[in-house]
Amino acid sequence: MRKYKLKLQKNIYSKLKDTYPVDRSDISFTYPPQIQMGDLALAFAFQLAKKMKRNPRELALEIAPLLAEVEDIQKVDVAGGGYINVFLDKDKVFKQNLASVNTSSLTPEEDKIIVEHTSINPNKAAHIGHLRNACLGDTLALCLKYKSEKVEIQNYIDDTGVQVADVVFGFMDIEKKSFSDIKSIKEKFDYYCWDLYARVSSYLEEHPEAKKRKSEILKKIEEGIDPEAEIGHYISRTILKAHLKTMQRLNIHYDLQACESSILGLKFWEHAFSLLKEKDAIYYAEEGANKGCWVMKADEQSDQEKIIVRSDGTVTYVGKDIAYQLWKCGLLDKDFYYEPFLEEEDGKIVWITTASPTSFSPTFGKGSMVFNVIDIRQSYTQKVVVQGLRVLGFPEHADKSIHFSYEMVALSPKSLQEMDQEISEKDKQKNFLEVSGRKGLGIKADDLIDKMELKAFQEVSSRNPDLSPGTKQEIAHSIAVGALRYFMLKFARNSIIIFDFEDALSFEGETGPYLQYTSVRIKSIFRKLNEREDFTEKKLNALIENSTFTTADLEQPELDDFWDLILYASQLDEEVLHSLGSLEFLHLAKFAFNLCQKFNAYYHKYPILAEQDQKLKNLRILTIYYIQTVLGKALNLMGIPQPERM
């Protein structure tokens, strides 16, 4: 519909421009509140009336006959004080929609867009909160690619940060393990470190004097001094592989793993530090709470200081983030070295940065726009990063450095108990509990996916007892992924999600499984058509190309329902743009849900398999083919699998 509206806008402007002082940009379309009122609505008569000092309704009545002459417009009505409602040529629109259903009307606007998402500290297993980040970031990337943008997906690895230092401290000072002892651990390593990290947090609370030793470990890791650095490297790389394996279960993939150790090893920070000092963007605090630190003002209007370099000489993560952001924008005059980190099943190489020269030369970075998908608690830090670009003289890059923020995923006491988590009687009375890695409170991502697959397997088995165990498991996996990804997208990103298994996995209501069920239902119709009438894909294509249908054959109730369904489905590209513009993928999620509701209501009234009138049957087949294709695209954009059966 977007492409259609652009064509109409052009033709309407050509029709009016010589007679009326109208701007093409004034001719914008909305949708009437009811389908009976028209297909599209125009309000430009109100702006035009102000220019011409005329009554808007009289002007609209004058313009309406001219619009009725525009190609593809069947009828024009004037409503209210000057609204112009347009009725389109249904046959022509539907035929053009069918012909272009596998193409996009969207065009790229940037040279290259970098999306950084997930970015889990590589010191423990991923938890449910990390999944919201990854699902939002992956859907953002999928929608940008659908828009034909060149997209690079990065995952920032804080492999020299305080969280990794905590785990190194736990191994070396609490468990007294050597490097060889650590490498010989047989348990799931990211799970082992999950528990150890919580133990370290408790230990440091009880023994605050040990924090000095932990600071020494952090400094040695940053400076590459063994054995601390060697152990830290092993921990981060082993857990990173576990994280990527977890994300692969949700069909989430990356192009580059960008490591903080590479930023330090290649002196990115020193270069950025020199630039910041040269521009007086940072200054040395001689007194006060931040004495001995290098600090930056959060913005020009604020006196609030953000520490960039601590008094002990270590760089804060915001300092390293500034250097990384400069590199992502192609502003640092430095580059990483790269090496393959792992090869995925389809043969794609996932690259990782390194500070050591290699023989590989892939091209990364130099984005004209950068999205950083980071939770809302990091808003201030991200503001400082953007301020760093601005004070260095890169305002355009600052404007296109976007913090894609989101709220946390909380856990209901019920969900925690379902996952066999021990919680206090006091916590059981709360509406939700916040995930806390330091306290070891939360649901590990793999455990969550396992539990959802188990519940889905039980449901599939009850509905399809004759399927093989392998097929049931495959379907259960698809349902679990669809349920989880849709649940993470259907809420406003700055609202707290309280995860609930029943809500996520229900086959009814606004859920991923309901969308998948609708997709399966349409596939079942085509499967039965093939079995009963040998209706193959070749025959479907011939019907699309050679059909002589006319909606005039439809009785009025079916015509209204058919057109409401088709007109709504045709808005997919607009919903993608709306979601990208607002960074709210609940719009796309809601569109897919509404489309499924409209289709299921339509098919309930107008069956296909039993229809005897062949012309009517063909029109309905084309209708559900169109809906199947649009729905499939919407599900793909949300990363929701489309099983053959459920």
KELONU-347239 format. One record per residue (C-alpha): residue number from 1; x, y, z. Coordinates in steps of 0.25 Angstrom, whole numbers, plus 5000, padded with zeros to 4 digits. Example, Ala and Ser with C-alpha at 12.3 -4.5 7.8 and 13.67 -1.06 7.14 Angstrom:
2
n, c1, c2, c3
1, 5049, 4982, 5031
2, 5055, 4996, 5029
END
This chain:
646
n, c1, c2, c3
1, 5000, 5000, 5000
2, 5012, 5009, 5003
3, 5016, 5008, 4988
4, 5002, 5010, 4984
5, 5000, 5023, 4992
6, 5013, 5029, 4987
7, 5008, 5027, 4973
8, 4994, 5033, 4976
9, 5001, 5045, 4983
10, 5009, 5047, 4970
11, 4997, 5047, 4961
12, 4988, 5055, 4971
13, 4999, 5066, 4971
14, 5000, 5066, 4956
15, 4985, 5067, 4955
16, 4984, 5079, 4965
17, 4997, 5087, 4964
18, 4993, 5096, 4953
19, 4980, 5100, 4959
20, 4983, 5100, 4974
21, 4995, 5105, 4982
22, 4997, 5091, 4988
23, 5010, 5084, 4992
24, 5013, 5070, 4989
25, 5017, 5067, 5003
26, 5003, 5072, 5008
27, 4996, 5061, 5001
28, 4998, 5050, 5011
29, 4988, 5038, 5014
30, 4982, 5033, 5026
31, 4972, 5022, 5028
32, 4957, 5025, 5031
33, 4952, 5019, 5044
34, 4942, 5009, 5036
35, 4945, 5002, 5023
36, 4931, 5006, 5018
37, 4935, 5021, 5019
38, 4946, 5019, 5009
39, 4960, 5012, 5007
40, 4968, 5025, 5009
41, 4966, 5039, 5015
42, 4972, 5052, 5011
43, 4972, 5064, 5020
44, 4980, 5074, 5011
45, 4968, 5083, 5008
46, 4969, 5089, 5022
47, 4983, 5094, 5020
48, 4980, 5098, 5006
49, 4968, 5106, 5011
50, 4977, 5114, 5020
51, 4986, 5118, 5009
52, 4974, 5121, 5000
53, 4965, 5127, 5011
54, 4954, 5118, 5007
55, 4944, 5109, 5014
56, 4951, 5095, 5015
57, 4938, 5087, 5012
58, 4934, 5096, 5000
59, 4949, 5094, 4995
60, 4948, 5079, 4997
61, 4935, 5078, 4989
62, 4941, 5086, 4978
63, 4954, 5077, 4978
64, 4947, 5063, 4979
65, 4942, 5062, 4964
66, 4956, 5064, 4960
67, 4962, 5053, 4969
68, 4951, 5044, 4963
69, 4958, 5045, 4950
70, 4971, 5040, 4956
71, 4976, 5026, 4951
72, 4972, 5015, 4961
73, 4962, 5023, 4969
74, 4948, 5018, 4967
75, 4940, 5028, 4975
76, 4942, 5040, 4984
77, 4934, 5045, 4996
78, 4935, 5058, 5005
79, 4932, 5056, 5019
80, 4931, 5065, 5031
81, 4938, 5079, 5030
82, 4947, 5076, 5018
83, 4952, 5061, 5019
84, 4953, 5055, 5005
85, 4951, 5040, 5005
86, 4956, 5031, 4994
87, 4951, 5018, 4989
88, 4961, 5010, 4981
89, 4959, 5001, 4969
90, 4959, 4988, 4977
91, 4962, 4978, 4965
92, 4973, 4986, 4960
93, 4979, 4988, 4974
94, 4978, 4974, 4978
95, 4984, 4969, 4965
96, 4996, 4979, 4967
97, 4998, 4974, 4981
98, 4998, 4960, 4977
99, 5008, 4963, 4966
100, 5017, 4970, 4976
101, 5015, 4962, 4989
102, 5029, 4957, 4988
103, 5036, 4970, 4987
104, 5038, 4982, 4997
105, 5034, 4996, 4994
106, 5045, 5001, 5004
107, 5058, 5007, 5000
108, 5071, 5009, 5007
109, 5075, 5022, 5013
110, 5089, 5020, 5019
111, 5102, 5015, 5014
112, 5104, 5005, 5025
113, 5097, 5003, 5038
114, 5103, 4996, 5050
115, 5095, 4989, 5060
116, 5101, 4985, 5073
117, 5093, 4976, 5082
118, 5093, 4965, 5093
119, 5107, 4969, 5098
120, 5106, 4960, 5110
121, 5118, 4961, 5120
122, 5125, 4948, 5117
123, 5126, 4944, 5132
124, 5114, 4935, 5134
125, 5102, 4929, 5126
126, 5092, 4937, 5119
127, 5079, 4940, 5126
128, 5065, 4944, 5122
129, 5068, 4959, 5122
130, 5079, 4957, 5111
131, 5068, 4950, 5102
132, 5060, 4963, 5102
133, 5072, 4971, 5097
134, 5076, 4960, 5086
135, 5062, 4959, 5081
136, 5060, 4974, 5080
137, 5073, 4975, 5073
138, 5071, 4964, 5064
139, 5058, 4969, 5059
140, 5063, 4983, 5057
141, 5074, 4977, 5048
142, 5064, 4968, 5041
143, 5055, 4980, 5038
144, 5067, 4989, 5034
145, 5071, 4978, 5024
146, 5056, 4977, 5019
147, 5058, 4992, 5016
148, 5070, 4988, 5008
149, 5080, 4995, 5017
150, 5094, 4989, 5018
151, 5094, 4984, 5032
152, 5106, 4979, 5041
153, 5103, 4972, 5054
154, 5113, 4974, 5065
155, 5114, 4967, 5079
156, 5122, 4975, 5089
157, 5131, 4966, 5098
158, 5135, 4973, 5111
159, 5146, 4962, 5113
160, 5155, 4971, 5122
161, 5144, 4977, 5131
162, 5141, 4976, 5146
163, 5131, 4964, 5144
164, 5142, 4956, 5137
165, 5152, 4960, 5148
166, 5142, 4956, 5159
167, 5141, 4942, 5153
168, 5157, 4941, 5152
169, 5157, 4945, 5166
170, 5148, 4934, 5170
171, 5156, 4924, 5163
172, 5169, 4928, 5168
173, 5167, 4934, 5182
174, 5154, 4927, 5187
175, 5155, 4913, 5180
176, 5170, 4913, 5179
177, 5170, 4907, 5165
178, 5181, 4908, 5155
179, 5179, 4910, 5140
180, 5180, 4895, 5137
181, 5169, 4893, 5148
182, 5160, 4903, 5142
183, 5162, 4896, 5128
184, 5158, 4883, 5134
185, 5145, 4887, 5139
186, 5135, 4877, 5133
187, 5122, 4884, 5137
188, 5115, 4894, 5127
189, 5125, 4905, 5129
190, 5116, 4917, 5128
191, 5107, 4911, 5138
192, 5119, 4908, 5147
193, 5123, 4922, 5146
194, 5109, 4927, 5149
195, 5109, 4921, 5163
196, 5124, 4925, 5165
197, 5120, 4940, 5162
198, 5109, 4940, 5172
199, 5119, 4934, 5182
200, 5129, 4945, 5179
201, 5119, 4956, 5181
202, 5116, 4950, 5195
203, 5130, 4948, 5199
204, 5134, 4962, 5195
205, 5123, 4968, 5204
206, 5128, 4960, 5216
207, 5143, 4963, 5213
208, 5143, 4977, 5207
209, 5159, 4977, 5209
210, 5159, 4967, 5197
211, 5154, 4977, 5188
212, 5168, 4983, 5187
213, 5173, 4969, 5181
214, 5161, 4969, 5171
215, 5166, 4983, 5166
216, 5180, 4977, 5164
217, 5174, 4966, 5156
218, 5166, 4976, 5148
219, 5178, 4984, 5145
220, 5187, 4972, 5141
221, 5176, 4967, 5132
222, 5175, 4980, 5125
223, 5190, 4981, 5124
224, 5191, 4966, 5119
225, 5199, 4961, 5130
226, 5199, 4946, 5133
227, 5193, 4937, 5139
228, 5182, 4947, 5142
229, 5181, 4951, 5127
230, 5182, 4937, 5122
231, 5171, 4932, 5131
232, 5162, 4944, 5128
233, 5164, 4941, 5113
234, 5160, 4926, 5115
235, 5148, 4930, 5123
236, 5143, 4940, 5113
237, 5145, 4932, 5101
238, 5139, 4919, 5107
239, 5126, 4927, 5112
240, 5125, 4934, 5099
241, 5124, 4921, 5091
242, 5113, 4917, 5101
243, 5106, 4930, 5099
244, 5106, 4929, 5084
245, 5101, 4915, 5084
246, 5089, 4920, 5093
247, 5086, 4931, 5083
248, 5087, 4921, 5071
249, 5075, 4913, 5078
250, 5067, 4926, 5075
251, 5073, 4927, 5061
252, 5081, 4940, 5065
253, 5094, 4942, 5059
254, 5105, 4952, 5058
255, 5116, 4957, 5048
256, 5126, 4962, 5058
257, 5130, 4959, 5073
258, 5137, 4972, 5076
259, 5146, 4970, 5089
260, 5150, 4981, 5099
261, 5163, 4974, 5100
262, 5166, 4978, 5086
263, 5162, 4992, 5088
264, 5172, 4993, 5100
265, 5183, 4985, 5093
266, 5183, 4993, 5080
267, 5183, 5006, 5088
268, 5170, 5011, 5083
269, 5167, 5017, 5096
270, 5180, 5024, 5097
271, 5177, 5030, 5083
272, 5163, 5034, 5087
273, 5169, 5039, 5100
274, 5178, 5049, 5093
275, 5167, 5054, 5084
276, 5158, 5057, 5096
277, 5169, 5064, 5103
278, 5173, 5072, 5091
279, 5159, 5077, 5090
280, 5158, 5079, 5105
281, 5146, 5070, 5105
282, 5152, 5063, 5118
283, 5159, 5069, 5129
284, 5167, 5064, 5141
285, 5160, 5066, 5155
286, 5169, 5073, 5165
287, 5159, 5072, 5176
288, 5146, 5067, 5181
289, 5140, 5053, 5180
290, 5146, 5050, 5167
291, 5160, 5055, 5171
292, 5171, 5048, 5162
293, 5162, 5044, 5151
294, 5160, 5049, 5137
295, 5145, 5053, 5136
296, 5135, 5058, 5125
297, 5123, 5067, 5127
298, 5111, 5059, 5123
299, 5106, 5071, 5114
300, 5109, 5086, 5113
301, 5097, 5090, 5122
302, 5101, 5080, 5133
303, 5112, 5081, 5144
304, 5111, 5066, 5146
305, 5124, 5058, 5144
306, 5126, 5045, 5138
307, 5139, 5038, 5141
308, 5146, 5033, 5129
309, 5159, 5029, 5135
310, 5160, 5025, 5150
311, 5170, 5030, 5159
312, 5178, 5017, 5159
313, 5179, 5019, 5144
314, 5169, 5008, 5139
315, 5159, 5012, 5128
316, 5144, 5012, 5131
317, 5135, 5005, 5122
318, 5130, 5018, 5117
319, 5144, 5022, 5113
320, 5145, 5009, 5105
321, 5131, 5011, 5099
322, 5135, 5025, 5094
323, 5147, 5019, 5087
324, 5139, 5007, 5081
325, 5128, 5017, 5076
326, 5139, 5025, 5069
327, 5143, 5013, 5062
328, 5129, 5008, 5059
329, 5127, 5022, 5052
330, 5140, 5021, 5044
331, 5146, 5033, 5052
332, 5158, 5027, 5059
333, 5168, 5025, 5048
334, 5171, 5011, 5054
335, 5166, 4997, 5052
336, 5165, 4984, 5058
337, 5172, 4971, 5054
338, 5162, 4960, 5051
339, 5162, 4945, 5052
340, 5151, 4934, 5050
341, 5144, 4931, 5063
342, 5135, 4920, 5059
343, 5128, 4915, 5046
344, 5113, 4913, 5047
345, 5105, 4902, 5041
346, 5102, 4909, 5028
347, 5117, 4912, 5026
348, 5117, 4926, 5031
349, 5129, 4931, 5038
350, 5127, 4939, 5051
351, 5139, 4948, 5053
352, 5146, 4953, 5066
353, 5155, 4964, 5068
354, 5169, 4963, 5073
355, 5181, 4971, 5076
356, 5191, 4962, 5069
357, 5194, 4963, 5054
358, 5187, 4953, 5045
359, 5186, 4949, 5030
360, 5171, 4952, 5030
361, 5166, 4965, 5024
362, 5150, 4966, 5026
363, 5144, 4980, 5026
364, 5136, 4984, 5038
365, 5132, 4997, 5044
366, 5131, 5011, 5037
367, 5116, 5012, 5039
368, 5108, 5024, 5035
369, 5098, 5020, 5046
370, 5100, 5012, 5059
371, 5089, 5006, 5068
372, 5094, 5002, 5082
373, 5084, 4993, 5088
374, 5086, 4994, 5103
375, 5076, 4994, 5114
376, 5070, 5007, 5120
377, 5079, 5007, 5132
378, 5091, 5011, 5123
379, 5084, 5023, 5117
380, 5093, 5033, 5124
381, 5106, 5025, 5120
382, 5101, 5025, 5105
383, 5098, 5040, 5107
384, 5113, 5042, 5111
385, 5117, 5034, 5099
386, 5109, 5042, 5089
387, 5114, 5055, 5096
388, 5128, 5050, 5094
389, 5126, 5050, 5079
390, 5119, 5063, 5079
391, 5131, 5071, 5087
392, 5141, 5064, 5077
393, 5134, 5071, 5066
394, 5126, 5060, 5060
395, 5111, 5065, 5062
396, 5106, 5057, 5050
397, 5111, 5044, 5055
398, 5106, 5048, 5069
399, 5092, 5050, 5063
400, 5093, 5036, 5057
401, 5098, 5029, 5069
402, 5085, 5024, 5074
403, 5083, 5018, 5088
404, 5072, 5007, 5086
405, 5068, 5006, 5101
406, 5059, 4996, 5107
407, 5054, 4992, 5121
408, 5057, 4980, 5129
409, 5050, 4966, 5129
410, 5045, 4963, 5143
411, 5041, 4950, 5148
412, 5028, 4946, 5155
413, 5029, 4938, 5167
414, 5021, 4927, 5160
415, 5031, 4927, 5148
416, 5043, 4925, 5158
417, 5036, 4914, 5165
418, 5033, 4907, 5152
419, 5048, 4907, 5149
420, 5051, 4901, 5163
421, 5057, 4914, 5168
422, 5057, 4916, 5183
423, 5051, 4929, 5188
424, 5048, 4935, 5202
425, 5033, 4936, 5207
426, 5035, 4951, 5206
427, 5039, 4950, 5192
428, 5027, 4941, 5189
429, 5018, 4952, 5192
430, 5024, 4962, 5182
431, 5018, 4964, 5168
432, 5031, 4962, 5162
433, 5046, 4960, 5165
434, 5057, 4967, 5157
435, 5068, 4958, 5151
436, 5082, 4960, 5159
437, 5094, 4952, 5154
438, 5102, 4956, 5166
439, 5091, 4950, 5175
440, 5090, 4938, 5166
441, 5075, 4941, 5164
442, 5069, 4939, 5150
443, 5066, 4929, 5140
444, 5077, 4925, 5131
445, 5074, 4926, 5116
446, 5076, 4912, 5113
447, 5068, 4907, 5125
448, 5057, 4916, 5120
449, 5057, 4911, 5106
450, 5058, 4896, 5111
451, 5046, 4898, 5120
452, 5038, 4905, 5108
453, 5042, 4893, 5099
454, 5037, 4883, 5109
455, 5024, 4890, 5111
456, 5022, 4891, 5096
457, 5026, 4877, 5094
458, 5015, 4873, 5104
459, 5004, 4881, 5096
460, 5009, 4876, 5082
461, 5008, 4861, 5087
462, 4994, 4863, 5093
463, 4990, 4869, 5079
464, 4998, 4860, 5070
465, 5000, 4847, 5077
466, 5004, 4840, 5064
467, 5016, 4848, 5061
468, 5030, 4843, 5063
469, 5037, 4848, 5075
470, 5047, 4855, 5066
471, 5036, 4863, 5059
472, 5030, 4866, 5072
473, 5043, 4872, 5077
474, 5045, 4880, 5064
475, 5031, 4886, 5065
476, 5033, 4888, 5080
477, 5046, 4896, 5078
478, 5039, 4905, 5067
479, 5027, 4908, 5077
480, 5037, 4911, 5088
481, 5045, 4921, 5079
482, 5032, 4927, 5074
483, 5026, 4929, 5088
484, 5039, 4935, 5094
485, 5042, 4944, 5082
486, 5028, 4949, 5081
487, 5027, 4951, 5096
488, 5039, 4960, 5096
489, 5034, 4969, 5085
490, 5019, 4971, 5088
491, 5022, 4981, 5099
492, 5026, 4995, 5099
493, 5041, 4994, 5100
494, 5042, 5004, 5112
495, 5032, 4996, 5120
496, 5036, 4985, 5129
497, 5032, 4971, 5125
498, 5028, 4961, 5135
499, 5030, 4948, 5129
500, 5019, 4937, 5130
501, 5020, 4923, 5123
502, 5005, 4922, 5121
503, 5004, 4935, 5115
504, 5015, 4933, 5105
505, 5012, 4919, 5101
506, 4997, 4920, 5100
507, 4991, 4916, 5086
508, 4981, 4927, 5087
509, 4982, 4942, 5089
510, 4993, 4951, 5086
511, 5004, 4941, 5086
512, 5015, 4935, 5076
513, 5008, 4921, 5076
514, 4995, 4927, 5071
515, 5002, 4934, 5060
516, 5009, 4921, 5056
517, 4996, 4913, 5057
518, 4990, 4923, 5047
519, 5002, 4921, 5038
520, 5000, 4905, 5039
521, 4985, 4906, 5037
522, 4988, 4913, 5023
523, 4998, 4903, 5020
524, 4988, 4892, 5023
525, 4978, 4898, 5013
526, 4988, 4897, 5002
527, 4993, 4884, 5006
528, 4979, 4878, 5005
529, 4976, 4885, 4992
530, 4989, 4878, 4987
531, 4984, 4865, 4992
532, 4970, 4866, 4987
533, 4971, 4874, 4974
534, 4986, 4873, 4971
535, 4987, 4888, 4973
536, 5002, 4889, 4972
537, 5010, 4902, 4973
538, 5011, 4902, 4958
539, 4996, 4903, 4957
540, 4996, 4914, 4968
541, 5006, 4922, 4960
542, 4997, 4920, 4947
543, 4985, 4925, 4955
544, 4992, 4937, 4959
545, 4997, 4941, 4945
546, 4984, 4937, 4937
547, 4973, 4939, 4947
548, 4961, 4947, 4941
549, 4954, 4949, 4955
550, 4946, 4961, 4958
551, 4941, 4965, 4972
552, 4928, 4969, 4965
553, 4925, 4954, 4967
554, 4925, 4955, 4982
555, 4913, 4958, 4990
556, 4914, 4971, 4998
557, 4917, 4964, 5012
558, 4928, 4956, 5006
559, 4933, 4968, 4998
560, 4934, 4976, 5011
561, 4942, 4965, 5018
562, 4951, 4962, 5007
563, 4955, 4976, 5004
564, 4957, 4979, 5019
565, 4966, 4967, 5020
566, 4974, 4971, 5007
567, 4975, 4986, 5010
568, 4980, 4983, 5024
569, 4990, 4972, 5019
570, 4996, 4982, 5009
571, 5001, 4991, 5021
572, 5012, 4983, 5024
573, 5023, 4992, 5019
574, 5017, 5004, 5026
575, 5017, 4996, 5039
576, 5032, 4993, 5037
577, 5035, 5007, 5035
578, 5026, 5011, 5047
579, 5034, 5001, 5056
580, 5047, 5006, 5051
581, 5044, 5020, 5052
582, 5039, 5019, 5067
583, 5048, 5007, 5070
584, 5035, 5000, 5076
585, 5034, 4986, 5070
586, 5021, 4985, 5077
587, 5015, 4991, 5065
588, 5019, 4980, 5056
589, 5015, 4970, 5066
590, 5001, 4976, 5067
591, 5000, 4976, 5052
592, 5003, 4962, 5051
593, 4993, 4958, 5062
594, 4982, 4967, 5056
595, 4985, 4961, 5042
596, 4983, 4947, 5048
597, 4970, 4950, 5055
598, 4965, 4956, 5042
599, 4969, 4944, 5034
600, 4963, 4934, 5044
601, 4950, 4942, 5044
602, 4950, 4942, 5029
603, 4952, 4927, 5027
604, 4942, 4924, 5037
605, 4931, 4931, 5029
606, 4937, 4927, 5015
607, 4942, 4913, 5013
608, 4950, 4909, 5002
609, 4951, 4894, 5001
610, 4936, 4892, 5000
611, 4933, 4903, 4991
612, 4926, 4899, 4978
613, 4927, 4912, 4970
614, 4941, 4911, 4964
615, 4942, 4926, 4961
616, 4939, 4929, 4975
617, 4948, 4918, 4980
618, 4960, 4923, 4972
619, 4958, 4937, 4978
620, 4958, 4932, 4992
621, 4971, 4923, 4988
622, 4978, 4936, 4983
623, 4973, 4943, 4996
624, 4979, 4933, 5006
625, 4992, 4932, 4997
626, 4993, 4947, 4999
627, 4991, 4947, 5014
628, 5000, 4935, 5015
629, 5012, 4942, 5008
630, 5010, 4955, 5016
631, 5009, 4948, 5029
632, 5021, 4940, 5026
633, 5029, 4952, 5023
634, 5024, 4958, 5037
635, 5028, 4946, 5044
636, 5041, 4945, 5038
637, 5044, 4960, 5042
638, 5041, 4956, 5056
639, 5050, 4943, 5055
640, 5037, 4934, 5058
641, 5039, 4920, 5051
642, 5027, 4915, 5043
643, 5026, 4900, 5045
644, 5018, 4891, 5036
645, 5009, 4885, 5047
646, 5006, 4889, 5062
END
